[in-house]
């Protein structure tokens, strides 16, 4: 797409909309101007940062390429899938999501591990999912470098009585071998007919897991510094997933950097 198209979209966004009040337009413009200033600060940092290679007498790095990299790093990531378009974005070791199915409401019933391909290049992100566990549990995968190396948080139902509990078992899978698991209890009673909101924050080597807004676990692990997300149900487990979202840098600066990244990449 031509960079002029992106610029026209930007100007259309900035132009006052007569349907909204002046106060709304002012807030909108302040947010956009702040984001533009942030992009300008990134560009200024690229220009003003001394080159280590130039000090040593070597070739100077391409400032334009450095700018593109920094803007791309700060750009918004917002990947959403409610499975309404099928499972083509999900890949298992045997092709598109193996042994997955849909229920009558359009929710997906996961089977073997499948990875969300658009997320595989990411490093830091938030993982959000809306799920219902119908039998035993559901596995969430993150920082998946491949189908054999990844981090896991399994949401598990414990107990067969009238008041079962919910727990999280987390571990790293390295080259197909699961490492020691850490078990954490969810502080509230499990309800089988409830859709649970799962929120996982992935930042460098630090991870925070929330269920229904409650912090369940917080830990650090330096292994697997990048990689995408996935879902699975082990034999005997059954769950329904309404949607999944992988996001990062969703503020005004992130959105503006996303637009600028598209422009900078254009030929």
Secondary structure, DSSP 4 states (H G I P E B T S, - for coil): --HHHHHHHHHHHHSPPTTS-HHHHHHHHHHHHHHHHHHHHHHHHHHHSPPHHHHTTSPPP-HHHHHHHHHHHHS-EEEEE-STT-STTEEETTEE-TT-EE-TTS-EE--S-EEEGGGTT-SSEEEEEEEEEEESEEEEEEEESSSSSEEEEEEEEE-SSSS-EEEEEEEEEETTEE---EEEE-SS---TT-PEEEEEEEETTEEEEEETTEEEEEEE--S--S-EEEEE--TT-EEEEEEEEEEE--SHHHHHHHHHHHHHH--
